Amino acid sequence: MAGETKTRKLAVLGWYGHKNFGDFLILEGLKKLFDGWRVEAFTSDQNAMVPMIDFDKVNECDLFVLGGGELINTNHLFMPSPSKLFKTSSLGYRIYAKTRFADSWIQRLKIPKAVLGCGVNAERPEQIRPNVIRDLEQFSYIGLRDNASVSMLKSVPRLKSKVHLFHDLAFTLDFASPTKQKKDVAIVIPTDRDTLSDSGVRECGVAGKSWSWLKEKLKPHEKTVFLAFGERDNNDLETCKLLSSCARESEILNANEFSFEQVMRLISESRMVFPYRLHGLVLAFMAGVPYDFWPYHWKLQRVHDTVAGLNIKEIKNMQKEEMKKITDLVNED
């Protein structure tokens, strides 16, 4: 009908559909940022709960977003090139399944493209291979969630003008601050890596390495709630069970069975948070609760350093300002 406004469509690609609470927060943050848009989520895993990327459907959208997460790798941009898609082995590992796409998957995208809320999974810029730089050049806006990632990509002359700081997408979400009194409870949001060898033999992963650290940290606390964020792609419930003996009294909860507001209330009412997962750190920061993290991956330290000295209102305002640049991409097309 004449006068009707067309609903814009956003295609987003990330590690969605694995019952990972952090990825759920990222997607919810995107939906809030793109309020009024129709958001279609895609992934690259044949066993995920959202569709694998369909380039025909993506190219019917108004904007493509890669994000969020640590998706910029040294040798590929989320999906390897020549393109392969992920499938999950019986042991829970991500393995590559060959596909028909011979060229970089970026070349199949015919609409405006942006990176939002991503990190660079590299220690130094010289580790990033030329094919990744070429792929990133195809994006009009590259929004990275930490200053270290921004510095790395800004050091590449061909990318410098495209690179901006765009805080983690979960910071976009709103919640009501609880009025209840603080409880003598610590929250642990664990994860584990490399706990199974290729032959299926259990090895000492993050949980084993951090055991003594966590046990000492939990001594002052009457009770500890272990909150599992990962489920299908990484069994955090099992890790919670492994670590629960570090606490005097413990309870294990699956975050995927609760809403964002319920998880935030649980964190807000605690006295201390010990996050292993990045989005545990993000939620503790949002709730204004002290935290001390186990640095299993550099992304935790990088995001911590980036938000240090800021408050949640300042972060949200920065996101809003950057969003004006994103919507300009569509308006110019």
N, C-alpha and C positions, 0 to 999 in steps of 0.2 A: 504494500500500500504506500501511496505517496506520503512523504513526511516521516515515515518510520526510520529509525536509526538502526543500522545493521550492527548486530552483536559481533564484536571482534573475537577472533579465535587465537589462542596461544597454544603452541605445541611445545612441550617441555620434555627434555630427555635427561634421565638420571637413573640412579640405582633404586628405582621404586618397585613396590610390589613384593617386598620380602619380609613384611611385618617387622620392620626396623623403625623404632619410634622416632629416631633422629630424622630419617628420610620422610616420615609422615609429617614431622614439623616443618621440614623444608618445603614440602608440597603445599601444606596449609599456608605457609608464609607467602608463597607465590600467588596463591588464590586471593589472599588479602591484598597483596600489592597490585594485582590485576583485577581489582574489583569491577564487576560488570562484564568481564570477559568470560568466554567459554574456554576453560582450561582442559587440554587433553594431554595426559601423561603417557609417556612411552619409556620403555627400557630396552635392554639389550640381552636379556636373559630369557631363554625359552621356557623356563619354569616359574617365571614371575607371575604375580597376580594382576599385573597391568599388561597391555599389549606390547609386543616387540615393535620397534620403530617401523612405521609404514611410511615411506617417503612420499607416496602419492597423497596420503591423508595429511601429512605434515605440510606439503606444498599448497594445500587448500587453506591453510591458516594465514593469519596476518603477520605473525612473528614466531620465530623459533628461539627457544632459550635452552642453553646447556647449563644445567645446574640443579641444585648446588652439590657441594661435596668436593673431595680431593680428586677432581676428574681430569686435571691437566697433568699428564705423566711425561716422563722424559722421552719416551719413544712413541707415544700415541695420545690422542685426545679422546679419552674415555673408551672408544672402541678402536681397536688396532686397525691400521691401514697397511697393506690391503685388508679391507674390512672383514672382521670376524665378529660373531656374536657369542655371548656367554651362555653356557649351560652349567648346571650344578651337578657335581658328582655325588655319589651315594655318601661320601664322607663329608659333604658340605663345602668342598672346594669349588672355586670358580675355574672352569676350564674353557678353552676356546673351541667353538664349533665352526668349521669353515662354511662360508656362505658364498653366494654368487657374486658379491660385490668386489670387483677387482681393483677399483680405484678408491681413493679416499672418500669416505662416506660424506664428508663435507660438501663435495662437488655435487651431490644429489639434492642439496637444499637450494631452492630457487627463491626463497623469501628472505626478508631481513633477519639477521642473526645476532644474538647477544649471548654473552656468558654472564651468569649472575651468581654471586655468592660462592664461587669456587676457590679452591686452593691449588697451588702448584706443588705437585708431589716430587719435588727435587730439592737438593741441598744447595746447589749453585746453578746460576743461569747457563753456564757452559755445558751442563749435562743435558740440556734440552736440545733435542735433535732438530735438524733443519725441516724435516717433514712436519713436525709439530708447529714450528714457527709459520710455515706456509699455511697450515690449516687455520691457525689463529688469525692470520691476516685476512681471512674471509669473513671474520666477524666485525661488525661495525662498532660494537661496544664490548669491552672485556672488563667485567666487574669482579674483583677478587676480594676475598673476605679477610685477608690479613696483610699487614704492611710488608712482610718479608716476600710474599708472592708478588705484590705490586712492584717492589723494588727489582725483583728478578726480571719481570717482563718489561718493565720500563727501561731496563738496560739494553733491550733489543731495539735498535733505532726504528725498525719497520713497524714495531708495535706500540712505541711510546705514547703516541697521541690517542690510542684507543683504550689504554689501560687506566682504570679508576679503582678506588677503594669502594667496595659495596659489601657492607657487613653481612654476616651470615643471615640467611633468609628467615630463620626462626625468630630473630629479634623483632620482626614485624608484628608478631602475634601479641594480642592484648589479654590480660587476665585481671581479675579482681583481687586486690591484696586482702589476705585473710585478717580477721580481727582476733582470732584465737591466740592465746598465750603460747609462747615457744615451749616445745617439749624437749626433754633431755634425750633427743634422738639424733643419731647421725645417719645420713643417707649415703650409701655406696652404690655407684652406678658403674659396674665393672664390664670389662670385655676381656677376651683372651684371644691370643693368636699363636699359631704354630704349636698347638697342643697335640696335633696328630702328624706323624711323619707320613711320607708317601706310602709306606707299608702298613699304615694304620696303627703304629705303635705310639702310645702317648708320650709326649716329651714335656719338658718344663717350659711353659709359655709365660705369658704375662702374669697370670695368677700365681704361678710358682715363684717367679722372680720378685713379685711385690709382697709376698706373704708376710715377711717380717715387718716391712714398712707399714702395712695396713694394720697389723695386730697392735703395733705400738700406737698408731694414730687413734685406734678405737678404744684404748684403755680408759680414757676419761668419760666415756659415754655409757649411760645406763643401758641403752638399747640401740641396735642398728637395724635399719631397714635396707635390705638389698633390693635394688630396683633394676630389673632386667629390661634393657632397651632392644636388644637384638634377639631374633627368634629363628627365622628360617635360614638366613645366611651365616649366622654365628650364634651358637647356642649360649646366650648369656645366662639363661636359667641354670644351666649346668655349672657355669662359672660361679654364680651366686652360691650354689650348694657347696662348691669347693672352698669358697672363702668364708662361708658363714661361721666356721669354727674359730675365726679370728675374733669374734664378738662375744661379749658376755651373754647377751640375749639377742636373738636375731629373728627377723621376719623376712620372707622372700615374696616379692610382688612382681607381677608381669606388667610393665607399663602399657603394653599393647591392649590390656583389658580395661584401661582407664582413659578418660578424656584428657586433653591438654590441661584443662582447668583443674581437674582432680590431681594430676601429677604436680602441677604448680602449687596447689594448696599443701600437698604432702611435703614438698621441698621447702616452701615458705615457713612452715611450722617447725622445721628442724633447726638445730643449732649449728650444724656443720655438714658439708657435702664433700664427699671424696669421689670425684668423677674420674673414670678411666676414659669413657666415651666423651667426645667433644661436645655433644649436645647436652650432656650432663653439666659440663662447665658453663655452657651458654645459659641453661635454665637457672643454675645457681646464681649467676651474675644478674639475670633478669629479676630474680626474687630478692636480690640483695642479701643473700646468705653467704657467709664466709666459706671458701672452698680451698682444698689442697689436692692437686691432681697428680696421678701417676703418669709420667710422660712417656707412654708407650709409643707415641708418634709425635713428630715435631709440630703437627698441626695444633695440638693443645697449647703448647708454649707460644706459638705464633699468634693465635687468636687471643690468648690471655694478654700478651704484650700489646696487641692492637687496641683492645678495649680498655686497658688500664688508664685510669684517670677520667674516663668518660662515664656518663650515666645513660640509662636506657632511653630517656627522652632525646638526648643529643644524637644517639645512634639512629633512632627512628626518623628524626629530622634529616639526618644525612641521607638515609635511604630515600626519603621523599624527594629531596633535591636531585638525587641521581636518577630517580624514576622519570623526571621530566626529560632527561636526555634519551631514555629508552623509548618513551612514547613518541618523541620526535622522529625516531627511526621509521615508525609506521606512517606518521603523517607526511614524511618526505617521500615515501615510496609511491 
